[in-house]
Structures are given as structure tokens and as C-alpha cells.
Amino acid sequence: MDNGVAWSEAAEAVKSGGLAVIPTDTLYGIVASAGHPDAVERLYRVRGRDTKKPCIVLIPSLEGILEYISEDVFHQYEKIFRALWPGPVSMIVPVHDAESKRGHLHRGTDRIAFRVPDDEALRAFLVQAGPVVAPSANPEGTKPAETIEEARRYFGDQAAVYVDGGKRSGLPTTLLSLSKDAILTVREGSVSVSEIARRIPGAYRKHLSNSTAT
């Protein structure tokens, strides 16, 4: 199948509430529309994911985060967002309207991790499909799929579309938790803490910690 056609079919499937396996700029992900609570719940069941553990939401652009967070929160962290996105760094921030609209995403935490990926084809997919919940393409506790064939063995017809991006291996995204007085490293992955410190504005560096606390 032509890869462009596969991306388009994946976007249509996701918009309709289905699941798709796609290559991200780090690993393969199994994705569901962030705007379809039922699809997100099905993704949790299919993947065997802890229902109390939020997923990362992929957005096509920095401005897309305004659908989920207040302007005050956006302006508080805007310089950090712009320094690290697009790229393999996910950032956890407080969300607004948490109870009424976002419970299927924040899982009771009132905070969601977001990322703008550094891959043009993936961002184009997100423009068409909308934001997606995107855990790695493997059942909880197993090795992430490195090829589309491995992903098919994991999920079979539970995913409507598989987009082949060749072999994908390596580290997951680096995960940061942003709060008023701290930038905590929840998971050090593709981007090191020292590289993050180099890239973010100097005023924020004193708040950066290599802690694993959430």
C-alpha cells in the first residue's frame, strides 16, 4: 500500500473512533482519537494499560494545546514549549475543564502530557485526524514493536489500519512534568536532561530537576 494512502486511511479510521498503528518520530504507537472517549477506553483495554495511568496526547502544533489548557497556563510555559517542540519531549501540564471533558485523558490527575512530534508526515496525519492518544505499540509489560509485523502480531484486527514506517527502535520520549516552581524529569529518554537544560531559557534552568517524582 502507498504510504500516503495508508496515512490517510489511518486518519479516517481514527476520526471514526477506530484504532491505528502508526510510526512516530520515536517508536511505533497505537493511537486513538483524543476526542473519542469510547475509543480511548478501547485502546486501554486492547493494550492492557493501567486505567489510572494517563497517556501522551500528540498534537499537530503548539497552538493545538490551547484546546486543553488555559491561556494563563499556556503563557506560563510557552517559552519552554517553543524551546523543545517539535521534538521527542513530552510535557505534563494542568488542563482546564478537567472533570467535564477530559477525564478519559487525565484519568483523575487533572494533568495531561502533550507533544508536538518532529515528523512532517505525522504532523500532517494529526491535522487530518485531530489529536491522538499515543502509547507505544505493545501490550503493557512487553517489548515495544520495532516493525509493523511485530505490531500486527500484538494487535491483529483490533487495529483498523497499520502504517509501515520501517524499523523503529530506540528510546521513548523524555517526559517532563511542569509546575509553577519546578520542571521535573519523570522519564529521561531520547533527549537528555543536560540537552534540555541547554535548550530552555536560562530563567527556567534553576527549576529543572532530574527527579523521577511525578
Secondary structure, DSSP 8 states (H G I E B T S, - for coil): --HHHHHHHHHHHHHTT--EEEE-SSSEEEEEETT-HHHHHHHHHHHT--TTS--EEE-SSGGGGGGTS-HHHHHHHHHHHHHH-SSSEEEEEE-SSHHHH-HHHHTTSSEEEEE--S-HHHHHHHHHH--EE--BSS-TTS---SSHHHHHHHHGGGSSEE---S---S---EEEEEETTEEEEEE--SS-HHHHHHHS-HHHHTTEE-----
